[in-house]
Amino acid sequence: MKFAFVVGALAAALPTLAVAGEKVDMAELTCQQFLADEEGILPTVVWIDGYLSHQSGNTVIDMDQLVANVKQIADECAGEPDKKIMELVPEE
């Protein structure tokens, strides 16, 4: 069920991303930018998960951990809007 939700959400987001054609330097993305861009949250979260998976060599998507990571980042961002997202990405 969670997988179907993620696939559906990605399918809905991809046309928007293709039209936008925007490039984002993840090292420079601030919390304020992350939280303000509702359409960009899902692709950003998926990118972060892929980044962490590459770092750890883990090829399994753990949806519970993904949701927990997003909640942690969003909670920390709420109090520090100028902080860079990558400074808040948990080490796996």
N, CA, C and O atoms as a GROMACS GRO file, in nm:
protein
  368
    1MET      N    1   0.082  -0.120   0.000
    1MET     CA    2   0.000   0.000   0.000
    1MET      C    3   0.086   0.125   0.000
    1MET      O    4   0.062   0.218  -0.077
    2LYS      N    5   0.188   0.128   0.087
    2LYS     CA    6   0.275   0.245   0.092
    2LYS      C    7   0.349   0.262  -0.041
    2LYS      O    8   0.367   0.374  -0.089
    3PHE      N    9   0.390   0.148  -0.099
    3PHE     CA   10   0.461   0.154  -0.226
    3PHE      C   11   0.372   0.215  -0.334
    3PHE      O   12   0.416   0.300  -0.412
    4ALA      N   13   0.246   0.172  -0.336
    4ALA     CA   14   0.152   0.225  -0.434
    4ALA      C   15   0.132   0.375  -0.415
    4ALA      O   16   0.120   0.449  -0.513
    5PHE      N   17   0.128   0.420  -0.290
    5PHE     CA   18   0.114   0.562  -0.262
    5PHE      C   19   0.233   0.640  -0.317
    5PHE      O   20   0.217   0.743  -0.381
    6VAL      N   21   0.354   0.589  -0.290
    6VAL     CA   22   0.475   0.658  -0.336
    6VAL      C   23   0.480   0.661  -0.487
    6VAL      O   24   0.511   0.765  -0.546
    7VAL      N   25   0.449   0.549  -0.551
    7VAL     CA   26   0.449   0.544  -0.698
    7VAL      C   27   0.346   0.642  -0.753
    7VAL      O   28   0.374   0.714  -0.849
    8GLY      N   29   0.228   0.644  -0.693
    8GLY     CA   30   0.125   0.737  -0.738
    8GLY      C   31   0.165   0.882  -0.719
    8GLY      O   32   0.142   0.966  -0.806
    9ALA      N   33   0.226   0.911  -0.605
    9ALA     CA   34   0.271   1.048  -0.578
    9ALA      C   35   0.381   1.088  -0.676
    9ALA      O   36   0.381   1.201  -0.725
   10LEU      N   37   0.473   0.997  -0.704
   10LEU     CA   38   0.579   1.028  -0.800
   10LEU      C   39   0.520   1.050  -0.939
   10LEU      O   40   0.560   1.142  -1.009
   11ALA      N   41   0.426   0.966  -0.978
   11ALA     CA   42   0.364   0.980  -1.109
   11ALA      C   43   0.294   1.115  -1.121
   11ALA      O   44   0.297   1.177  -1.228
   12ALA      N   45   0.232   1.160  -1.015
   12ALA     CA   46   0.165   1.290  -1.016
   12ALA      C   47   0.265   1.404  -1.019
   12ALA      O   48   0.239   1.508  -1.080
   13ALA      N   49   0.380   1.386  -0.955
   13ALA     CA   50   0.479   1.493  -0.945
   13ALA      C   51   0.566   1.505  -1.070
   13ALA      O   52   0.610   1.615  -1.103
   14LEU      N   53   0.591   1.396  -1.139
   14LEU     CA   54   0.684   1.398  -1.251
   14LEU      C   55   0.645   1.494  -1.363
   14LEU      O   56   0.733   1.563  -1.415
   15PRO      N   57   0.519   1.501  -1.404
   15PRO     CA   58   0.486   1.598  -1.508
   15PRO      C   59   0.519   1.741  -1.467
   15PRO      O   60   0.566   1.820  -1.549
   16THR      N   61   0.496   1.775  -1.343
   16THR     CA   62   0.528   1.909  -1.293
   16THR      C   63   0.678   1.932  -1.298
   16THR      O   64   0.723   2.040  -1.338
   17LEU      N   65   0.755   1.832  -1.260
   17LEU     CA   66   0.900   1.845  -1.261
   17LEU      C   67   0.952   1.861  -1.402
   17LEU      O   68   1.042   1.942  -1.427
   18ALA      N   69   0.896   1.786  -1.495
   18ALA     CA   70   0.943   1.793  -1.633
   18ALA      C   71   0.916   1.931  -1.692
   18ALA      O   72   0.999   1.985  -1.765
   19VAL      N   73   0.802   1.988  -1.660
   19VAL     CA   74   0.768   2.121  -1.710
   19VAL      C   75   0.858   2.226  -1.647
   19VAL      O   76   0.906   2.317  -1.714
   20ALA      N   77   0.880   2.213  -1.518
   20ALA     CA   78   0.959   2.313  -1.448
   20ALA      C   79   1.102   2.316  -1.498
   20ALA      O   80   1.157   2.423  -1.519
   21GLY      N   81   1.163   2.200  -1.517
   21GLY     CA   82   1.300   2.194  -1.565
   21GLY      C   83   1.399   2.264  -1.475
   21GLY      O   84   1.508   2.300  -1.518
   22GLU      N   85   1.362   2.283  -1.352
   22GLU     CA   86   1.446   2.357  -1.258
   22GLU      C   87   1.558   2.268  -1.206
   22GLU      O   88   1.538   2.150  -1.180
   23LYS      N   89   1.675   2.328  -1.190
   23LYS     CA   90   1.788   2.258  -1.130
   23LYS      C   91   1.807   2.312  -0.989
   23LYS      O   92   1.801   2.433  -0.966
   24VAL      N   93   1.830   2.222  -0.895
   24VAL     CA   94   1.846   2.260  -0.755
   24VAL      C   95   1.978   2.204  -0.704
   24VAL      O   96   2.004   2.085  -0.717
   25ASP      N   97   2.059   2.290  -0.646
   25ASP     CA   98   2.182   2.246  -0.580
   25ASP      C   99   2.144   2.205  -0.439
   25ASP      O  100   2.118   2.290  -0.354
   26MET      N  101   2.140   2.076  -0.415
   26MET     CA  102   2.094   2.025  -0.286
   26MET      C  103   2.182   2.073  -0.171
   26MET      O  104   2.134   2.083  -0.058
   27ALA      N  105   2.308   2.101  -0.197
   27ALA     CA  106   2.397   2.149  -0.091
   27ALA      C  107   2.360   2.291  -0.047
   27ALA      O  108   2.397   2.334   0.062
   28GLU      N  109   2.287   2.363  -0.131
   28GLU     CA  110   2.250   2.501  -0.101
   28GLU      C  111   2.103   2.518  -0.063
   28GLU      O  112   2.062   2.627  -0.023
   29LEU      N  113   2.024   2.412  -0.075
   29LEU     CA  114   1.881   2.420  -0.046
   29LEU      C  115   1.858   2.445   0.103
   29LEU      O  116   1.904   2.369   0.188
   30THR      N  117   1.786   2.553   0.134
   30THR     CA  118   1.759   2.586   0.274
   30THR      C  119   1.627   2.525   0.320
   30THR      O  120   1.544   2.483   0.238
   31CYS      N  121   1.610   2.520   0.448
   31CYS     CA  122   1.485   2.470   0.506
   31CYS      C  123   1.367   2.553   0.458
   31CYS      O  124   1.261   2.499   0.426
   32GLN      N  125   1.384   2.683   0.453
   32GLN     CA  126   1.276   2.771   0.409
   32GLN      C  127   1.233   2.735   0.267
   32GLN      O  128   1.113   2.727   0.238
   33GLN      N  129   1.330   2.714   0.178
   33GLN     CA  130   1.298   2.677   0.040
   33GLN      C  131   1.230   2.540   0.035
   33GLN      O  132   1.133   2.522  -0.038
   34PHE      N  133   1.280   2.446   0.113
   34PHE     CA  134   1.225   2.311   0.117
   34PHE      C  135   1.079   2.312   0.161
   34PHE      O  136   0.994   2.251   0.097
   35LEU      N  137   1.050   2.382   0.269
   35LEU     CA  138   0.915   2.384   0.323
   35LEU      C  139   0.818   2.467   0.239
   35LEU      O  140   0.698   2.441   0.239
   36ALA      N  141   0.869   2.566   0.167
   36ALA     CA  142   0.783   2.654   0.087
   36ALA      C  143   0.741   2.591  -0.045
   36ALA      O  144   0.640   2.631  -0.103
   37ASP      N  145   0.817   2.495  -0.094
   37ASP     CA  146   0.791   2.435  -0.225
   37ASP      C  147   0.716   2.303  -0.210
   37ASP      O  148   0.777   2.196  -0.209
   38GLU      N  149   0.584   2.311  -0.196
   38GLU     CA  150   0.504   2.190  -0.174
   38GLU      C  151   0.522   2.088  -0.285
   38GLU      O  152   0.526   1.968  -0.259
   39GLU      N  153   0.531   2.134  -0.410
   39GLU     CA  154   0.547   2.042  -0.522
   39GLU      C  155   0.686   1.978  -0.522
   39GLU      O  156   0.704   1.870  -0.577
   40GLY      N  157   0.784   2.045  -0.462
   40GLY     CA  158   0.920   1.995  -0.465
   40GLY      C  159   0.957   1.907  -0.347
   40GLY      O  160   1.065   1.849  -0.345
   41ILE      N  161   0.868   1.897  -0.248
   41ILE     CA  162   0.902   1.819  -0.128
   41ILE      C  163   0.923   1.672  -0.163
   41ILE      O  164   1.023   1.613  -0.122
   42LEU      N  165   0.831   1.612  -0.236
   42LEU     CA  166   0.843   1.469  -0.267
   42LEU      C  167   0.970   1.438  -0.347
   42LEU      O  168   1.044   1.347  -0.309
   43PRO      N  169   0.998   1.509  -0.456
   43PRO     CA  170   1.122   1.479  -0.527
   43PRO      C  171   1.246   1.500  -0.440
   43PRO      O  172   1.344   1.427  -0.453
   44THR      N  173   1.242   1.600  -0.355
   44THR     CA  174   1.356   1.625  -0.266
   44THR      C  175   1.374   1.510  -0.169
   44THR      O  176   1.487   1.465  -0.146
   45VAL      N  177   1.265   1.462  -0.112
   45VAL     CA  178   1.272   1.351  -0.018
   45VAL      C  179   1.323   1.225  -0.087
   45VAL      O  180   1.405   1.152  -0.031
   46VAL      N  181   1.275   1.199  -0.207
   46VAL     CA  182   1.320   1.082  -0.281
   46VAL      C  183   1.469   1.094  -0.313
   46VAL      O  184   1.543   0.996  -0.304
   47TRP      N  185   1.514   1.215  -0.350
   47TRP     CA  186   1.656   1.236  -0.377
   47TRP      C  187   1.739   1.210  -0.251
   47TRP      O  188   1.841   1.142  -0.257
   48ILE      N  189   1.695   1.262  -0.138
   48ILE     CA  190   1.768   1.241  -0.012
   48ILE      C  191   1.776   1.093   0.021
   48ILE      O  192   1.881   1.044   0.063
   49ASP      N  193   1.666   1.020   0.002
   49ASP     CA  194   1.668   0.876   0.029
   49ASP      C  195   1.767   0.806  -0.064
   49ASP      O  196   1.841   0.718  -0.020
   50GLY      N  197   1.769   0.844  -0.190
   50GLY     CA  198   1.866   0.786  -0.283
   50GLY      C  199   2.009   0.819  -0.245
   50GLY      O  200   2.098   0.734  -0.254
   51TYR      N  201   2.031   0.942  -0.201
   51TYR     CA  202   2.164   0.984  -0.157
   51TYR      C  203   2.210   0.900  -0.038
   51TYR      O  204   2.322   0.850  -0.036
   52LEU      N  205   2.121   0.883   0.060
   52LEU     CA  206   2.155   0.803   0.178
   52LEU      C  207   2.176   0.656   0.141
   52LEU      O  208   2.265   0.590   0.195
   53SER      N  209   2.095   0.606   0.049
   53SER     CA  210   2.109   0.467   0.006
   53SER      C  211   2.243   0.445  -0.062
   53SER      O  212   2.308   0.342  -0.043
   54HIS      N  213   2.285   0.541  -0.141
   54HIS     CA  214   2.416   0.531  -0.206
   54HIS      C  215   2.528   0.532  -0.102
   54HIS      O  216   2.622   0.454  -0.112
   55GLN      N  217   2.516   0.621  -0.005
   55GLN     CA  218   2.619   0.631   0.100
   55GLN      C  219   2.633   0.500   0.178
   55GLN      O  220   2.744   0.458   0.210
   56SER      N  221   2.520   0.437   0.207
   56SER     CA  222   2.522   0.317   0.291
   56SER      C  223   2.533   0.188   0.210
   56SER      O  224   2.564   0.082   0.265
   57GLY      N  225   2.507   0.197   0.080
   57GLY     CA  226   2.507   0.076  -0.003
   57GLY      C  227   2.378  -0.004   0.012
   57GLY      O  228   2.368  -0.116  -0.040
   58ASN      N  229   2.281   0.050   0.082
   58ASN     CA  230   2.154  -0.017   0.106
   58ASN      C  231   2.059   0.012  -0.010
   58ASN      O  232   2.032   0.128  -0.039
   59THR      N  233   2.010  -0.092  -0.075
   59THR     CA  234   1.920  -0.073  -0.189
   59THR      C  235   1.773  -0.096  -0.154
   59THR      O  236   1.687  -0.101  -0.242
   60VAL      N  237   1.743  -0.111  -0.026
   60VAL     CA  238   1.606  -0.135   0.019
   60VAL      C  239   1.543  -0.002   0.063
   60VAL      O  240   1.603   0.074   0.139
   61ILE      N  241   1.422   0.024   0.014
   61ILE     CA  242   1.349   0.143   0.058
   61ILE      C  243   1.268   0.104   0.182
   61ILE      O  244   1.177   0.022   0.174
   62ASP      N  245   1.302   0.164   0.293
   62ASP     CA  246   1.229   0.142   0.418
   62ASP      C  247   1.135   0.261   0.435
   62ASP      O  248   1.176   0.369   0.477
   63MET      N  249   1.008   0.240   0.401
   63MET     CA  250   0.912   0.350   0.402
   63MET      C  251   0.895   0.411   0.540
   63MET      O  252   0.879   0.532   0.553
   64ASP      N  253   0.899   0.328   0.644
   64ASP     CA  254   0.885   0.382   0.779
   64ASP      C  255   1.003   0.473   0.813
   64ASP      O  256   0.984   0.579   0.873
   65GLN      N  257   1.124   0.433   0.774
   65GLN     CA  258   1.241   0.515   0.800
   65GLN      C  259   1.238   0.641   0.715
   65GLN      O  260   1.277   0.749   0.761
   66LEU      N  261   1.192   0.629   0.591
   66LEU     CA  262   1.181   0.746   0.503
   66LEU      C  263   1.086   0.849   0.564
   66LEU      O  264   1.118   0.968   0.567
   67VAL      N  265   0.972   0.805   0.611
   67VAL     CA  266   0.874   0.895   0.673
   67VAL      C  267   0.934   0.957   0.800
   67VAL      O  268   0.916   1.077   0.824
   68ALA      N  269   1.003   0.877   0.880
   68ALA     CA  270   1.066   0.928   1.002
   68ALA      C  271   1.171   1.033   0.970
   68ALA      O  272   1.181   1.135   1.038
   69ASN      N  273   1.251   1.009   0.865
   69ASN     CA  274   1.354   1.105   0.825
   69ASN      C  275   1.291   1.236   0.780
   69ASN      O  276   1.340   1.344   0.815
   70VAL      N  277   1.184   1.228   0.702
   70VAL     CA  278   1.116   1.348   0.654
   70VAL      C  279   1.060   1.427   0.771
   70VAL      O  280   1.073   1.549   0.777
   71LYS      N  281   0.997   1.357   0.864
   71LYS     CA  282   0.941   1.424   0.982
   71LYS      C  283   1.051   1.493   1.062
   71LYS      O  284   1.034   1.607   1.106
   72GLN      N  285   1.163   1.425   1.081
   72GLN     CA  286   1.274   1.483   1.156
   72GLN      C  287   1.326   1.608   1.087
   72GLN      O  288   1.349   1.710   1.152
   73ILE      N  289   1.346   1.601   0.956
   73ILE     CA  290   1.396   1.716   0.881
   73ILE      C  291   1.296   1.831   0.888
   73ILE      O  292   1.334   1.945   0.912
   74ALA      N  293   1.167   1.802   0.866
   74ALA     CA  294   1.064   1.907   0.869
   74ALA      C  295   1.056   1.972   1.007
   74ALA      O  296   1.043   2.094   1.018
   75ASP      N  297   1.063   1.891   1.112
   75ASP     CA  298   1.057   1.945   1.248
   75ASP      C  299   1.176   2.037   1.275
   75ASP      O  300   1.160   2.145   1.331
   76GLU      N  301   1.295   1.993   1.236
   76GLU     CA  302   1.414   2.076   1.258
   76GLU      C  303   1.411   2.201   1.171
   76GLU      O  304   1.455   2.308   1.214
   77CYS      N  305   1.360   2.188   1.049
   77CYS     CA  306   1.352   2.302   0.958
   77CYS      C  307   1.258   2.411   1.011
   77CYS      O  308   1.283   2.530   0.992
   78ALA      N  309   1.151   2.370   1.075
   78ALA     CA  310   1.054   2.467   1.126
   78ALA      C  311   1.119   2.567   1.220
   78ALA      O  312   1.079   2.684   1.223
   79GLY      N  313   1.218   2.524   1.294
   79GLY     CA  314   1.285   2.614   1.389
   79GLY      C  315   1.409   2.681   1.335
   79GLY      O  316   1.461   2.774   1.397
   80GLU      N  317   1.458   2.635   1.219
   80GLU     CA  318   1.581   2.690   1.162
   80GLU      C  319   1.567   2.708   1.011
   80GLU      O  320   1.627   2.633   0.934
   81PRO      N  321   1.488   2.807   0.967
   81PRO     CA  322   1.459   2.822   0.825
   81PRO      C  323   1.581   2.850   0.736
   81PRO      O  324   1.577   2.821   0.617
   82ASP      N  325   1.688   2.904   0.792
   82ASP     CA  326   1.805   2.936   0.710
   82ASP      C  327   1.906   2.821   0.703
   82ASP      O  328   2.005   2.829   0.630
   83LYS      N  329   1.881   2.715   0.777
   83LYS     CA  330   1.972   2.600   0.779
   83LYS      C  331   1.963   2.526   0.646
   83LYS      O  332   1.857   2.521   0.584
   84LYS      N  333   2.074   2.470   0.603
   84LYS     CA  334   2.078   2.392   0.480
   84LYS      C  335   2.021   2.252   0.507
   84LYS      O  336   2.050   2.191   0.609
   85ILE      N  337   1.939   2.204   0.414
   85ILE     CA  338   1.877   2.072   0.427
   85ILE      C  339   1.982   1.963   0.450
   85ILE      O  340   1.963   1.876   0.535
   86MET      N  341   2.090   1.967   0.376
   86MET     CA  342   2.190   1.861   0.385
   86MET      C  343   2.258   1.857   0.522
   86MET      O  344   2.316   1.754   0.558
   87GLU      N  345   2.251   1.965   0.597
   87GLU     CA  346   2.306   1.964   0.733
   87GLU      C  347   2.214   1.886   0.827
   87GLU      O  348   2.256   1.844   0.935
   88LEU      N  349   2.090   1.866   0.786
   88LEU     CA  350   1.992   1.797   0.870
   88LEU      C  351   1.968   1.653   0.828
   88LEU      O  352   1.897   1.579   0.897
   89VAL      N  353   2.025   1.612   0.716
   89VAL     CA  354   2.004   1.476   0.668
   89VAL      C  355   2.071   1.379   0.764
   89VAL      O  356   2.191   1.388   0.789
   90PRO      N  357   1.993   1.284   0.816
   90PRO     CA  358   2.050   1.188   0.912
   90PRO      C  359   2.150   1.095   0.844
   90PRO      O  360   2.134   1.058   0.728
   91GLU      N  361   2.252   1.058   0.917
   91GLU     CA  362   2.349   0.961   0.867
   91GLU      C  363   2.288   0.823   0.883
   91GLU      O  364   2.235   0.790   0.988
   92GLU      N  365   2.297   0.742   0.778
   92GLU     CA  366   2.243   0.606   0.789
   92GLU      C  367   2.355   0.509   0.814
   92GLU      O  368   2.331   0.389   0.826
   0.00000   0.00000   0.00000
